[in-house]
């Protein structure tokens, strides 16, 4: 596990990679480097605000990922929808 600062809480320690867009879009998260490092237990998997448990956290990360993708590629919302299947900025 790499050491560093958690994207969500800022705590320093052992981190896990979280793919912002999972499932069928996981490989696209890798391709575009749409991943964040999170504390394994509290921010990634098990805490009340963990990315895999809390819909609001998941939404915030996906909005961040969409904005980042649009900035990196110069793409529009429509381009993002074509690539990832939906708009998370609503």
C-alpha positions in Angstrom: 0.0 0.0 0.0 1.3 3.4 -0.8 1.6 6.1 1.8 0.2 9.6 1.3 -2.7 11.9 2.1 -6.3 10.7 1.8 -8.2 12.6 -0.9 -11.3 12.9 1.4 -10.0 13.5 4.9 -6.4 14.5 4.3 -5.1 12.0 6.9 -1.6 10.7 6.2 -1.1 7.0 6.1 -1.6 3.8 4.1 -3.9 4.4 1.1 -6.0 2.4 -1.3 -6.8 3.4 -4.9 -10.4 4.2 -5.6 -11.7 4.2 -9.2 -14.1 7.1 -9.4 -16.1 5.3 -12.1 -16.4 1.6 -11.4 -18.2 -1.3 -13.0 -18.1 -1.2 -16.8 -16.3 2.2 -16.6 -13.4 1.0 -14.3 -11.0 0.6 -17.2 -11.9 4.1 -18.4 -11.1 5.4 -14.9 -7.7 3.7 -15.3 -7.2 5.0 -18.8 -7.9 8.6 -17.9 -6.3 8.3 -14.4 -9.6 9.1 -12.7 -8.6 7.5 -9.4 -8.1 8.9 -5.9 -6.2 7.6 -2.9 -8.3 7.0 0.1 -7.8 5.7 3.7 -8.7 2.0 3.4 -11.1 1.5 6.3 -12.7 4.9 7.0 -12.9 6.7 3.7 -12.8 3.9 1.1 -14.8 1.0 2.5 -16.4 1.1 5.9 -16.8 4.6 7.4 -20.1 6.4 7.4 -18.9 8.7 4.6 -16.8 6.0 2.8 -16.9 6.1 -1.0 -18.4 2.6 -1.2 -21.1 3.3 1.4 -22.2 6.9 1.2 -24.2 8.0 -1.9 -23.3 11.7 -1.3 -19.6 10.9 -1.2 -19.9 8.8 -4.4 -21.8 11.6 -6.1 -19.1 14.2 -5.1 -16.3 12.0 -6.4 -18.1 11.4 -9.7 -18.8 15.1 -10.1 -15.1 15.8 -9.5 -14.1 13.0 -11.9 -16.4 14.4 -14.6 -15.1 17.9 -14.2 -11.5 16.6 -14.3 -12.2 14.6 -17.4 -13.7 17.5 -19.2 -10.8 19.8 -18.2 -8.2 17.2 -19.3 -9.8 16.3 -22.6 -11.5 19.6 -23.5 -14.7 17.6 -23.8 -18.3 18.7 -23.3 -21.0 17.3 -21.1 -22.3 15.5 -24.2 -18.8 14.1 -24.9 -18.7 12.8 -21.3 -22.1 11.1 -21.6 -20.9 9.4 -24.8 -17.8 8.1 -23.0 -19.2 7.2 -19.6 -23.0 6.9 -20.2 -24.4 9.6 -18.0 -24.0 13.1 -16.6 -23.0 13.4 -13.0 -23.2 17.2 -12.8 -26.9 17.4 -12.3 
